[in-house]
Amino acid sequence: MEPSAFDELAFFQAVAESGARALLIGRRALVLLGLPVLTADYDFWLAIDDIGAFNAACAPFGLSPTRTPDAARQSGRYALENDEHVDVLVAGSVPTVDGTRVDFEVLWDRKTSLDLGPGVRVHVPAIRDLILTKQVASRPKDVEDIRLLRLLLDEGER
């Protein structure tokens, strides 16, 4: 099997043009913020009512959902896959490991938009909110990502 000719900028543009309220989270967001981390997939947090629009934007890239929209709403998560992998969180809120509630709508209101090229924009949580998303699982790589995000935050406050 040969890998697809996946065009990341076209993918981000399709998501932006879909009208879906989608926040890029996870390590790909850190990469776009200029942090030195590696990742092989994409992670989005999506408004629960925008699953259809998001899936339609991903379909031209051969990305197929692992769950129906109703099943995704029930579980709060699903993925889109081919030789690329997109994890999608569709919960209205999630708790961090210390019990802090993280709400999609709050993060959406405080989001940052990154311009990646003409007509290509991706939305990411504000840095403090991105740190909160990393505290949901708080795996060893998340702890390192939090350290890097805090350095970026400190740098921006100087």
C-alpha positions as CSV (number, residue, x, y, z in Angstrom):
1,M,0.0,0.0,0.0
2,E,1.4,3.4,-1.0
3,P,0.8,6.4,1.2
4,S,-1.6,9.1,0.0
5,A,-0.4,12.4,-1.2
6,F,-1.7,14.2,1.9
7,D,-1.5,18.0,1.7
8,E,-1.6,19.4,5.2
9,L,-2.3,23.0,4.1
10,A,-5.2,21.9,1.9
11,F,-6.5,19.8,4.8
12,F,-6.4,22.8,7.2
13,Q,-8.0,25.0,4.6
14,A,-10.8,22.5,4.1
15,V,-11.5,22.3,7.8
16,A,-11.5,26.1,8.1
17,E,-13.9,26.4,5.1
18,S,-16.2,23.8,6.4
19,G,-17.6,26.1,9.1
20,A,-17.0,23.5,11.8
21,R,-15.8,24.9,15.0
22,A,-12.6,22.9,15.3
23,L,-9.7,23.5,17.6
24,L,-6.4,21.9,16.8
25,I,-5.0,20.4,20.0
26,G,-2.2,18.0,20.8
27,R,1.3,18.0,19.5
28,R,0.4,19.3,16.0
29,A,-0.7,22.5,17.6
30,L,2.6,22.7,19.4
31,V,4.5,22.2,16.1
32,L,2.5,25.1,14.6
33,L,3.4,27.3,17.6
34,G,7.1,26.6,16.8
35,L,7.9,24.1,19.6
36,P,10.4,21.3,18.9
37,V,8.1,18.2,19.2
38,L,7.3,15.3,16.8
39,T,3.9,13.8,16.1
40,A,2.5,11.6,13.5
41,D,-1.2,12.5,13.8
42,Y,-3.7,15.3,14.2
43,D,-5.9,16.0,17.3
44,F,-9.0,18.2,17.1
45,W,-11.6,19.2,19.7
46,L,-14.8,19.8,17.8
47,A,-18.1,21.4,18.7
48,I,-20.5,18.5,19.1
49,D,-22.9,19.7,16.5
50,D,-20.2,20.1,13.8
51,I,-19.3,16.4,13.3
52,G,-21.0,16.3,9.9
53,A,-19.3,19.4,8.6
54,F,-15.9,18.3,9.9
55,N,-16.3,14.8,8.4
56,A,-17.4,16.2,5.0
57,A,-14.3,18.4,5.0
58,C,-12.1,15.4,5.7
59,A,-13.7,13.1,3.1
60,P,-11.8,14.4,0.1
61,F,-8.6,13.4,1.8
62,G,-9.8,9.8,2.1
63,L,-10.3,10.1,5.8
64,S,-13.1,7.8,7.0
65,P,-14.7,8.1,10.5
66,T,-14.5,5.2,12.8
67,R,-17.9,5.9,14.3
68,T,-21.2,7.4,13.2
69,P,-21.9,10.9,14.4
70,D,-24.4,9.5,17.0
71,A,-21.9,6.9,18.3
72,A,-19.2,9.7,18.4
73,R,-21.6,11.9,20.5
74,Q,-22.2,9.0,22.9
75,S,-18.5,8.1,23.4
76,G,-17.2,11.7,23.2
77,R,-14.5,10.7,20.7
78,Y,-13.8,9.1,17.3
79,A,-11.1,9.1,14.7
80,L,-10.8,9.6,11.0
81,E,-8.3,7.3,9.3
82,N,-6.5,6.2,6.2
83,D,-2.7,6.3,6.3
84,E,-3.2,9.6,8.2
85,H,-4.9,9.6,11.6
86,V,-7.1,12.3,13.1
87,D,-8.3,11.9,16.7
88,V,-11.4,13.9,17.4
89,L,-12.8,14.9,20.8
90,V,-16.5,15.8,20.7
91,A,-17.4,16.3,24.4
92,G,-18.8,19.5,25.6
93,S,-16.3,19.4,28.5
94,V,-13.6,17.2,29.9
95,P,-11.9,17.0,33.3
96,T,-8.2,17.4,33.9
97,V,-6.5,14.8,36.1
98,D,-7.0,17.2,39.1
99,G,-10.7,17.6,38.4
100,T,-10.7,21.0,36.7
101,R,-13.4,21.2,34.1
102,V,-12.3,22.3,30.6
103,D,-15.2,23.5,28.4
104,F,-15.0,23.6,24.6
105,E,-17.1,26.8,24.4
106,V,-14.8,28.6,26.8
107,L,-11.7,27.5,24.8
108,W,-13.4,28.4,21.5
109,D,-14.1,31.9,22.8
110,R,-10.4,32.4,23.8
111,K,-8.9,30.7,20.7
112,T,-6.0,31.9,18.7
113,S,-6.1,31.7,14.9
114,L,-2.8,30.9,13.1
115,D,-2.4,32.0,9.5
116,L,-0.5,29.3,7.6
117,G,-0.7,30.8,4.2
118,P,-3.1,32.6,1.8
119,G,-6.6,31.6,2.9
120,V,-5.3,28.9,5.3
121,R,-6.1,29.4,8.9
122,V,-6.2,27.0,11.8
123,H,-7.7,27.6,15.3
124,V,-5.8,26.5,18.4
125,P,-6.6,27.1,22.1
126,A,-4.8,30.0,23.8
127,I,-1.6,28.7,25.3
128,R,-3.0,28.5,28.9
129,D,-5.9,26.5,27.6
130,L,-3.7,24.3,25.5
131,I,-1.9,23.5,28.8
132,L,-5.2,22.5,30.3
133,T,-5.9,20.1,27.4
134,K,-2.5,18.5,28.1
135,Q,-3.6,18.0,31.8
136,V,-6.5,15.8,30.7
137,A,-4.4,12.7,30.2
138,S,-1.1,14.0,31.8
139,R,1.0,11.3,30.2
140,P,4.8,11.8,30.4
141,K,4.9,13.4,26.9
142,D,2.1,15.8,28.0
143,V,4.1,16.8,31.1
144,E,7.0,17.7,28.7
145,D,4.6,19.5,26.4
146,I,3.3,21.5,29.3
147,R,6.9,22.5,30.3
148,L,7.5,23.7,26.7
149,L,4.2,25.6,26.6
150,R,5.0,27.3,29.9
151,L,8.4,28.4,28.4
152,L,6.5,29.8,25.4
153,L,4.0,31.5,27.7
154,D,6.8,33.1,29.8
155,E,8.6,34.2,26.7
156,G,5.4,36.0,25.5
157,E,4.9,37.7,28.8
158,R,8.3,39.4,28.7
